């Protein structure tokens, strides 16, 4: 009887999850349901599974609305009917084809019109939906003649009175209005809840024909769908067999290039992998990925293939990845095995500047009918819940701001706030809108609209209406096409080296940028600012603690810094064993034999598989199941208990004691779900080394590229500081030298116009384009004649020193600019400025104070360029110890003057603590720890220079200062406002700091880890 059910996938309308809808139907003894979410099929696959679990017949459909008004309801007679509806909705979303008042000619779809939108002629597959409260209308002659085409319409939107109010709040949010201003047409009727079928039939007992029509609709509909069928593009060539033949040929061509033809181990590994790939029907997946990489190479783009795909020697030989699985003992089973139910997963990165051309190629090459981005459901989040619900109740902005920035407990309680909190709680986990998955692309064998309607987000590539988990569930593999700034930096550096030095660096040659002596020295000293993945304070500290001087140690470091590994204590234990290899024993011979490279510690996900196989006696494939059962979204308590029981039983049969088995499992459990796979770490390490190599040998080109790619962990100021430390002379923008991006001229770095706050991007590009087209600007007057610009923007350029080529002081230039622009209109530019030369005025000499330029720079770009921050302090004191001497001051108290770079917030049981990163007057970096007791009395007070008092703690070659006291040091007043005391310290507040937050607990101390350092007896 229920032909029109909404779930919460009817965004900002329905209040029931699919599970809740089906569970309530089961409770009421309902045997059949149609899910008809508004303009979407998001929930139909979950709906089918849930219904079949509860013995209910599922039927898929879609409610078609335009501008919030119900046009009609579609019900699929069979699955192909959903495709017909999908194509209509796709045309509406993606091709600007309007939804008509009446349904098109469907082949396998039944249509139900509401009584307010009955077409003049009803087709055979079309019905009129009649609600219980509308039965009184049937006495009218115009409706009586249509009774034979009527069916029961009992929409479902909510369950309870409380959920009805939640529905009203959702509608107010959707309309961005107050609850009190909702129109009747904006909300559902109060009757739209589930009741027993007997109750519905009783209401319609006077119209048996309507009841019979409704039953016939259900009996004529079927939802057949095979969840086990692979639905991605089946073949790259004409058939599976020819795919295998082609893939084999490519693999052996790659074998010859990577290893030579006589490498027996590589040949055997290829043969083994190809057999599994073919058996699992993944040849086309490999070939499509190879084709994408081939196009990338042809375009001269740089890519990184990472993730578990790098465990495959076939992917290495195809050029998808650059990690040799033999060199690092990478398990293919971590990527693919015969027990694996889920598809393989290649993560491929491009520069953020080159990703869009790659996406365009994929859509063009494989056809827009077969390619789409994965969708993702963006849920209501804590802040948005309180703001949106509060707005619906009419709370003022100030109260909304308070609600969103404080915990529920801290709110001023009143009836309205209590209601906001109550309904806000109900909205948690509700989808709020559909968005584009960050990187997942689907390529299907059949037209993708057979399975989903498509929507067009602002980005310009169509998305499916479900997320990656549903895609995987119905047999669609995703290709992860990612972008990152680190690759953009590497790419741009190589181009800049060619441009400035005429040197071609083949950065893809990993022998060039891996285990290079000078780069290793920088690595061991943590001199890695700007380098992909290894520039954060935590990573630089780890590199120093490990004295990380080679590629393999860097691979390990990339994994052990992951939150779960560090949290379990494995990171600290690894540091100890790395530095003291003679002060521990392997607690079992298997750990020594198979984890010797990492001192008996599970550092990579593959290590779980090794221990499961060699210690626990499980197969490689079962070991991977163990790892997956413990990780991420695949974790389920039931599955975990089953796997745990198997592991203990297998260990017992191998003769391990219960205590020994329990310890091995504890280590697996504390670690398995949170680390990288080794291949992923290795891929990151290669890219880290590539960027480090460029930084070591071409530091200026590298830092310019970091700045132009908008940095990484730190703000631009830090990278400019690095460039200065590498010998660069950094110049503020100049209209005759600078471009939109920062440029390198010999050892001079001219900052780009893009760094000027308040300068429009169009104008910033236009300055360089005009100069390159028609020559340098001869004067301020010449510039104003050629560039359409207003007085505020010209002032910004003058203050930053962009006209210093004229030799005129800034004060004089400002007066001249105002005279030039008096009564000036851009449309008269050619007339006024060419015909009327500017009258020359003799101006009095206007003196500028020292450091006025520095304060101009702070105001416009956020930091000083013409001096260092220490120069602006009132005091000449610079501390008693420099960074270069800290290692000699272990356990000693020191006093240092330092400029704040960044701080990281870490919550503890005793309150907030921070880790700070600073530079001393020599420009060298150091780190501090600030515990809650110290912070209560001596808190951070924003960006700037501080006087620090603390005790040096040297932990494995790495000094940290535990701060006891600190004070922010006063800077000189702004000399530009010498006669305006109120403004003398305004600009000081613009000095920045990088603040990052984490919710992690503090890492455990050595005595809390409990990892045995002796052999178990």
N, C-alpha and C positions, 0 to 999 in steps of 0.2 A: 504493500500500500504506500510505500514511501519512495516516491519517484524523484524527490528533490531535496537531497541531504547536503548540507554545507559542513565542511570542516574548517579549522582555522587557516587552511590554505586559501579560503576565500578571504583575502587579506583585509584586515580591519573590518571584518563582518562576522564570520563564524567564530564560535567560542569553544568548539570541541576539537580535540586532536582526533585523528583517524582511529586510534586505539580506543579512545573514550566513546566515540560514536558507536563503534562495533560492539564494544563490551556492554553498553547499555541496551543495544538492540538484542543481544544474546539474553540479557537479564529479563527482557520483556517477551522473550519467546518469538521474536521476529525472524522470519525465515529468508527474507529477500530485502535487499537494499540497493538503491541507486545513489552513487556519489556524484553530485553535480556541483562542483565548486565553480565559483564565478570566473568565467573566461580562462580557466586553467585546468590542466590534468595533473598537477603536481602530485596529488596524493593517490592516484588510482592504483599504482602498483603495490604500495603498502596496504591499501584498502583490500585488494584481492587476497593478499597473504593473510591479513587479519580475519577477513570473512571466512576463508576456508579453514582457518584454525578453529573457528567457533561454529562451523557447520552452517554458515549463512551463504546464500547465493549472492555473489557480487555482480553488479552491473555498472559499467562506467558511463559517465555522461558529463556534460558541461552546461552550466547555466549561462546563457548569453545575455550580457548587459551592455548598454551603451550610455555613457554619461550617468551611470548609476540607475538607469531605468531598465527594468526587465523586459526583454524582447520575447524570448522563448527559451525553452529547456530542451536540450538535445540528449537523447538516450541511444547509445550504440547497440544495435542488434547483434553485432559481432565485433571483434577487435578492429577490423578494417574500418568500421564506422568512425572510430576515434580519430583515425588518420584523416577522414574527410573533414571532421570538425576542426582538427588541428590546422589543416591547410587554410581554412577560412579565417581562423583567429590569427594565423601567421600573416596572411595578407593584410589583415587589419593593423597588426603591430608593426610589420616590417615594410609593407608596400603601400601604405597610405590608402588602402582600399576600405571604404566605409562598410560598416555592418548595416545591412538592409533591415527594414522593419519586419520582413518575413524571411523565412529560411530559404536557402538555395535548394536546388534539386539534389537531395542526398540519395545515395543508393542503399546504404545499410544503417541509416539513422532514423529513429522516430523523433518527432518534434511535438512538444506540448506547449501550446500558447496560453498565457494567462488570459483571464476573461476580459481584461482591458485592452488586449491587442489581438483580436481575432481577425484573420485575413478574410477577404470576401469569399474566396474559394479555398476549401481545405483539401489538400492532396490526400492520397490513400494512407501515407505514413504520418499524417498530422492529426493531432488531437487538441482538445481544449481542456485545460486543467481547471477543475472546479474545487474551491475550498469549501469546507463545512459551513462557514459563515456566509457563503455566497449561494447556498441552496435555495434560499427564498427567492432569488432572482429567476429561478427556473419556471415560475408561473407565467413569466412574460413570453408571449408567442415567439419572439425572435430567438429566444434561447431554447424553447421547447423543441423546435425543429432540429436543434443541434445536439440533443441529448445522446444520440447514437454515436457521436464523435467525442464524447466527454470521458475524462478519466479523473480519478481522485487526485487532487493536488494538496498534499500535506507537507509543506516545506519543514525542514529541520534546521535550526540555527543555534539553539541553546538547550540546556537541560533543566535549569532551575531558575527561580526568580532572581537569584544573585547573578547568574550568568546572563539573564536578560539585561540587567543593569550594566554588566560588563560589555555586552553587545552595543548598548547605547553609547558607552564611553568610547568604544572603538569607532563608532560612526562619527562621534564628535571629533575624534582625532583625525579621521579621514577627511572630514570637511573643514578642519581647522576652525572649529566654532565651539561655542559653549553648549553644554547639555540642554540648557533652557531654550536655545535657539534652533534646536533640531526640528525639521519639518516631519510630518507623519510619513511622508514618502521616503525619508532618509533612513528609516529604521524598519526592522521586520515587525510582523504582528506578534501579539502576545501568545498566539496559539501555536507558534512554530517550535514545538518541542515533541519528543518521542512519546507516543502512547501505544497501548497494545493494539494489534490489528483488529481484535474483536470490537474495541471501542470505536475505531474508525468505521468499520463496516456497519456497526449499529447506527451511526449517524447517517449513513447513506442507504439504510435498508429500504427506503422508499424508492430508490433508484437502482434496482439490481443490474440494469444495463451498464451503468457507470462502474459498478463494482466489477462486472465481468470484463469490461474493456481494460480496466487496470490490471486485472490478473492476466489477461492476454498479452499485455505489453511485457510483463515480466516473463511469461512463458516463451515469448518469441525472441528473448535476448539471451545471449551467452557471452561469457568473458573467458575465452581460451587464450592462455599465454604461457609459453615455455620459458621459464627463468633460466634454464640451463643452456639455452642456445646462445652461441657467440654472435653478436650483431654488429661488430665492427667490420670494416672492409675485409672481406674474406681472403681475397687474393690481390697481390700486387701485379702479377702477370695474368695469364689466362686461367691458371689452375694451381692447385696446391702443389702438384708435382713439379710444374715449371718454376714455381716460387722456390721450392727447395733447391732445384738445380741452379737457379740464378744466385740464391743466397750462398750456396756452396762455392760457386765460382768466385763470388766477391770475397768470401772468407779466405780462400786460398790465395787470391791475389794479395790480400792484406797480410796474410801469413808470410809471404815472400818479402813484402816490404818491411814488416815489423821484425821478423826473426830469421829470414832466410829459409829456404826449402828443406834444409836438413835438420831442423829443430824437432826432434822426435816428440818431446813432451808437449810442445805447442800443438803439433799435428794431432796427437791423440786427444788432447783436450778439445780441439775443434770438432773432431769426429763425434765425441761424446755429447757435446753441446748441441750440435746440429740435429742429432737423433731426438733429443728431448724437445727442442724447439719445434721440430716437425710434428712430433707426436702430440704436442699440446696445441698445435695449429696456430703457432705464433710467427711463422715465417713472414707473413705479410706485415706484421707489426714491426719486425726488424727492418724489412725492406722499405717501408714507408718512412721510418726514422732515418734510414740511410739516405733516402731520396731528399729529405728535408736538409740533412747535413751537406749533401752534395750541392744543393742550390746555395746554401750558405757559403760554402767554400768558393763556389763560382763567383759569388758577389764580393768575395774578399772579406766576409764577416768572420769574426772570431767567436767560437762557441766553447762552452765547457759542458761535457756530458758527465753527470754525476749521479749520485744515488746508487742503489743496489745494481743498476744496469752495468756499472763498472766491474762487477764480479764476473762478467762474461768476456771470454777471450774473443768470441765472435764479434761482440760490439767493439772491442779494441781493434780487431783487424779491419772492421768496416769503417773505422775512423769516427765512430759515434762517441767513444771515450778515448782518453789518452792515458789510462792507467793500466799498466801491465799486470794482469791478475796472477801471473806466475811469480813475478818479482816480489809481490806482497802476500803470496799464499792466500788469494781470495777464493772463497767457495762459490762456485756457480749455483749450488743449491740454495744459497741465500737469496738468489735472484729468481731462479726457476727450478721447480722440481715437480715430479709427476703427481705429488699429493697436493700441489698448490691449486687452490680453487680460484684464486684471484688472478687477474692478468698481470703481466710484467709491468714495470714502471721505469721509464727513462725520464730523468729530470734534465732538461737541456737549457742552459743559460745563454743568453746573448746580451750584448750591451743594451742598455735601456734605449739607446738611440736607434738600434737596428732591429728591435723586436717586431715593430709594426710591419716593416717590409716582409719579415719572415711569416707573420700571420697572414698577410695578404697573399703570399705565395701559396700557403696551404689551402686557403679558401678557393683560390683560382685553380690550383692544380687538381684538387679532389672534388670540386664542385660545390656550389653553395647549397645544393639540395642535400648534400651528405655531410656537411661540416658545420659545427656550431660549438660555441663555448659551453662548458658546464655552467649551470646556474649555482647559486648559493642562497640559502634563506638567511637574510639578515634579521636577527631576533631583536626584540625590544631589549635594550640594555638599561642598567640601573638608572643612569642619568636621564636617558630619554624617557623612561617610564614615568618618573616623577614629574618631569617637565611637561610631558604630553597630557598625562592624567590631570595634573594640577591645572593646566590651561583649560581643560574641559570643565573643571569645577569653578573656573573663574578666578583663580588665585593671581595676585599681582606679581609682576616680574621679580621684585625683590624677594618675595617669599619663595618663588620658584627657584631662584638662584640659591637660596638657603637650603631648600629641599634637595637639590642636586649635588651640593658640596658637603653635606653632613650625613652621617649615618642616621637611620630611622630613629634610633634611640635618642639622638641629640635634638630632634625636631621639637618645636613648641607644639604640644598636643592640643588639638581642638577637634570638633566633629568633622570638619572638612579635611584636615590633615590626616585624621584617622581613616577616613574614607579613601583618600588618595593612597595611603599606605596599603590599605586592604585590597583595593582593586589593582594597585601596582603590583602587589605580590602575585595576584592571579595571572597577570600578564607576562610574568617571567617565562622565558622559553617560547613565547608566542612569536611566530614569524611576523615581521613588520613590513618587509618588502623583499622582492627578489632582486638579486644583483648578479654580477658576473664573477665567476670563479677567477682567482688571481691568475691562473695559468693553464687550467685543464681544457684541452680541446678534444672533441669527439669526432671521429670519422667513421661513418656507418656504411654498411653494405646497401641497405634499403634507404630510400629517402628518409631523412631523420624526422620528418613530420609524420611518419607512420607511428611514431612513439610519443611525440610531444609537439605542442605548439611552440613557436619561437617568439621571442620578444627582442626588442632592439633598445639596449641601454645607450646612454650618451656616447660611449666609446666607439660605437659604430660597427661592432661585430655581433651577429645574432647569438642569443643564449637560449638554451633549453630551459624548461620550466621546473627541472628537478636538479638535485645536487649530485655530487660525485658518488655518493654512496648508493643512491638509486640507480645512477648510470651503471655502476659496477654490478648492482643487483640484477639488472636486466640484460647484462652481457655486452655493455658498451665500454671499451677501454678508453682511458683518457691519455693523451699525449701532453706532457707537462712542458709548455713553452714559456720559459721564465725570462726575466730580465734583471740585471743588477748593475750598479754603478761601478763596481770593481772592474768588470770587463771593459766598460767604457773607458775607465782610466788607463788600463793596459793598452787598449787599442789606440787611444789618442796619444799616449806617450810614444808608441812606436812610430806613429805618423809624424809627430813633432821632432823626434830624433832624426828622421829622414829629412825633414824640412830644414832643421837648423844645422845639422852636422853632416848631412849627406850619407849617413850610415844606415844600412838596412839591418835591422835586428829581427831574426827569425825567432820570435818569442814562443812559437809553437813547438820549437825544438826543445823538448823538456831536458835534454842533456845539457843544454846551455844554461838553463835557469833552475837547476836542481843540484844540490850539494856543491855549489861553487864556493870556494874558500872564503873570499871576502864577504860574500852574502851570509855565510854561516857565522862569521864573527859578529856581524850586525844582529843576526838572529839570537845568538847567545846573550847579547847585551840588551835585548829588547828594543833595539833601535828600529822600530817597525811602524812608526806613525804614518798613516796614509795607506798602509798595505792591507789588502783584502783579508778580513777575518782575524788578523793578528795584531791589530792596533789598539784594542781596548786596554784600559789599565789592567784589568784582570788577566788578559792574555799576555800582555808584556811582562807582568809579574811572574806568570807561570813559565814563560820562556827563560827568564833569568834564573828562576829557582831550579830549572832543569839544566841550565847551561846548554840550551837546545842548540846543537851545532850540526845537525844533519836532518835529512829528509824524513827518515823513519821516526825519529823522535818527534818531529813536527806533526806527522800523521797521528801519533798517539796523543799529542797535546790537543789536537783539534777535537778529539773525542772525549778526553777526560775532563775538559772544561765544561762539558755539557751539564746542565743543572742536576740531573739525576745522579750522574756518576760522582760529581763533586759532593752532592748532598749525602750520598751513601758513605762518604769517607774514602772512596777508592782513589780519588785524585791525590789526597794528602798521602795515602799509603804508597801510591806510585812514585811520588816525589821522594819519599824516604828511601824506597828501594832503589830508585835510579841513582841517588847520591850515595847510598851505602849498600852496594850489592853483596857485601860480605857479612852483613849483619842480620840476615834472615835465612830461614830454611823454607823450601817449598813444602806445604803441608801434605802434599801427596805427589807421587811420581808423575801422574798424568798431567798435573798442573805444570810440573817442571818440563816435561817432554813437549807439551803443546802450547804453553803460554810463556815459554822462556823469554821470548822477545819482549814481553811486557811484565816480566818478573813475577809470573804466576797470578797476575791480576787480570780479570776480565775487563778489557778496555773497549772492545768492539762487540757489536752484535754477533759477529761470526764466532766470537769466543764462546758464546752460549752454545752454539751448535757444536763446537769442538768438545766442550765439556759434556754435553748431552750424549755425544757419540762415544767418546773414548773413556769417559768416567762412568757415565750412566748406561752405556750399552745400547742407546737408541740409534735408529738409523739417522742419516743426515737429514732426510726429509722430516722425520718426526722431531728432530732437534729444532728445525725451523718452525714447526707447529708450536713447540714449546715457547720459542722466542715470540712468535706472533700472539700467542695466548696471553702473554704478559705485557704486550705493548699497545699503546695508543687506544684507538677506538675499538680494536678487536678484542679488548680485554673483557672477559665475562667470568664471574665467580664460578659458575657451574663448570665451564670449560677448564678453568685454571685448576680446580680441584681434581678433575679427571686426569689432567696432565701430570699434576703433582703426584697423584697416586701411582701412575705408571712409572714415573721417574724413581720413586722410592722402591717400588717392587723390583724394577730392573736393577737398581743398585744393590738391593739385598741379594738378588740372584748372582751378582758378581762378587759377593762376599764382603761388601763394604759395611762397616758398622753403622748403626743408626745415627750415632753422633757425627761421624764423618759425612754421611749423606746429608744430614740436616744442615751442616755447615756449608757444604757445596751448594745446596739448594738456596740457603740464605743469601749467598753471594749472587747467585743467578737472579733471585727475586728482587734484591735491592738495586739491581742494575739494569735488567734486560729491557725495560720499556723506555729508557730515557737516553740512550747513547746513539751515536752514529753507527751505521754499518762502516766497516773498515774502508770500503770503496768510496763512500761519501767523504770520510775524513781525508783519504788520499787525494780525492779530486780537489777538495778545499786546499790541501797542502800544496798541490801543484800550482794553483792560482796564486796562493800566498807567496810562493817562491818566485813566480813570474813577476809579481809586483815588487817584491823585495829586490830582485836582481836589477830591475829598472831603477829603483830608488837608489841603490848603491852606486851604480855606474853612470846614471843619467839623472841626478837628483833634481835639477832645475826643471827639466822637461817633465819629470814625473810629478813634481808638486804642482806645476801649472795645470797638468791634466787632472789631478785630484781636485783642484779648485774649480775647474770648468765642469767637472762631473758632479759638482755640488757636494764634494767631500764624502765622509763616511761617518765615523763615530763622533767626530768633533766638529766644531764650527769653523768657518773659513779662516778666522784669525789664527787658529792653531797651525793650519797648513801654511799660512803666510809666514808665521814664525819659523816653521821648519825650513822653508825656502831661504829665509835670511840666514839660518844656521848653516845652510849648505853653500853660502857665499853669494846669494842673490842680492842685488840692490832693488828693493821693491818700490815702485813708483805709483802714485795715485793716478787715476784715469786722466788722459790727455786727449783732447779732440783731434790732434794731429797724429797720434801714435796708437791709441787704444782701439780695440774692436769691441764688439758686444761681449765676447769672452776675453779672459785674461790672455795676454800674449807674452812671448819671450823674445827679447832682442839682445843677443849676446848673453851677458850676465844680468841684464836689467829685465825685471818683470813689471809690465804695465798692467795694472788691474783693469778688469773689463767693466764696461758700462752696466752690465747685469748686476753688479754689486751695489749700485747706487740706489738707495731706498727712495722711492717716489719718482724715479725716472721710468716712464712708460717703455715697455719692451719695443713697441713699434718705433718710437723715437730713437731709442738706443741703437737699434739696427740701422735706422735711417742716417744717423751721423756718419757711421763708418761707410755706408754705401755711397753717400754723396761725396765724401772725401776721396774714396777709391775711384770714383767715376770722374770727378772734375778737379782733383788735385787738393793739396793742403789748404786749410783755411789761413788766410793772410792776416786776419785781425778779428777782433770781436765783431766789428761791423760786418765784415765779410761773412762770418758765421751766421749772424742773424739774418742777413740777406738770403742765404742759401738754405737755412733750416727753419721750418715753421715751428716756432717755440715761444712759450709765454714767459713772463718775468719770473715766476716762481721756479721754473725749471732752469732758466739761465742762471739764477742765483745759486742753485744747487751745484751746477757745473763750475761756477766761479769759486764758490767756497771750497770745493774739493781740489781746486788747483788745475782744472782742465784747460785754462787759458794761460798758463805760466810761460808758454812759448812767446807771448807778447812782451814779456819783461815788465809788465805793468803790475803794480800792487793790486790785491783783491779789492781794496776800498775804492780805488780809482775805476776799476773795471765795473764795479756795481753802479757807480754814478753814471758811467758811460752807457751801461745797459739800459738804465732807466730813461736816459735822454733819448736813446735810440728808439725805445719802444713807446714813447709818449704818443698817445692817440693813434698808435699803429694797429692796423687790422691785417690779419694774415692775407685776406683777399687782395689787399693793395700792396703786397710785398714788392712786386716788381716795379710798380710805379713810384712809390715814395722813396725807397732806398736808392734807387738808381738815379732818379732825377734830382733828388735833393741831397747833396753831400751833407754829412753831419757837421754842424757848426762846432769848431774846436773851442774848448773852454780851458782856461788855466786853472787847475785845481790846486788848493793848498796841499802841502805834503801831509799825508795822513799816516801816522806812525802805527805800526803793528807790534804787539808785544810778543815775546818769546812764548811758544807753545799755543798761540792762537790757532795755528794750522792743526795741531794735534786735536784740539777740541772741535774744530770743524770736522775732522775725520771721524771722531767718535760719534758726532751727531749724524753724519751722513752714512757711514758704512759700519758703525758700531764699535770701532777700535782704532787706536792710533797707528799710523804708518810711519810718520816722520820722526818718531821717537819710540822708546819702549815705555811700558806702563810705570816702571820704577822711576823714570825721569820726572813723572808728574806728582811724586810724593812730596809732602812738606818736609819730611825728614831725609837726611842724607845717610842714615843708618841702613846697612844692607845685610845684617845678620852676622853671626859669629862663625858659621860653618857653611861650606858650599856642598852641593850635591856630590861632587867628585870625591869628597872626603868622608862620606857617610859610613862606608864599610868599616872605617877605622874607629867608629864611635858606638859600637854595639853596647847596649845597656847604659849608654851615657845620655845625659840630658843635653839638648842642643837648643839654640835659639836661631830661628831662620826668618828672613824676610822673603815672602813668596807671593807670586801672582797666581790666582785661582784659575785653573783650567776647567776642571769638572769635579762633580761629586756624585756619589751613588748612594741612594737611600736603601737601607736594609733594616727591616723590622726585627726586633728581638723581644724576648720575654720582658726585659727591663725597659723597653721603649725603643725609640728610633736611634740607629747609629748610622754614620756616614763614612764612606771611604773617599778621600779627596786626592786629586791629582793637581800638581802645582809645577811652576818653573821658578828657579832662582834667578838672580840677576845675570848669571852667565848663560841663561837660556836652557839649562838642563832640567829634566823632569824628575820629580820624586813623588812618593805617595804617602798619605797619612791615614790613620784610623782615628775616628772620633766616637767615643762611647757615650751612652746617654747621660751619665753624670757630668761629663765635661761639656756636652752640648747644652745642657740645661742652663749652665752658667755662662758658657762662651759659645753662643750659636753662630751659624753662618749668617752673614748680613749682605748677601748678594755678591756680584762680581767685583773684583778689585784686588788690591794687595793687602796681605795680612802679616802681622808679626806672630809667629808660631813658637810655642814653647812645648817641648815634648821629649820623649825618650826613644832613642833609636833601637829598633829590634831587627836584627839581621836574621832572616829565615832562608836558609839555603842560598846564599849569595845575593839575596834580595833585601835591601833595607826598607823598612817602613817606620814612620815616626808615629808613635801613639801620643796624641795631643792632650796636654793637660790644660793649657790656656791658649787662647788666641784672641787677637783684636784686629779689626779692620782698620787700616792705617788711613788717616786723612790725606786727601790730595789737595793740591793747590787750588784756589778758587779759579773759576773760568775767567781768564783775562779779558774775554770779549764783553763781559758784563761788569767791568770794574766800577761802573757808576750805578749799578742796579743790584743791590745786595740780595734781593729776593730771588734772582735768577743765577747767582754765582755757582750754585751746586745742583742745578737742574740736570745738566747733561751727565753728571757723574752716575746718575741712576741708570743710564743706558749701557754702562759697561756690563758685558754679559758673562755668563758661566754656563756650562753644560750640566744639566741635572738629569739623571736617569733614576728610575724607580724600579724596585724589584720586590716581589712578595716572598722571595725565598727566605728560608731560615738561615742563620749563620752556619757556615760549614763546621762540621764536628772537629773537636780537638783530637790529638793523637790517641789519648787514653779512652776516647768515646767510640773509636772505630771498631775495635774488637776483632780485627782481622788477624788470624793466627800467624805468627812468624816462626813457629816451630812445626816440625813434622808430626802429624797425628800418629800415635802409636796404635 
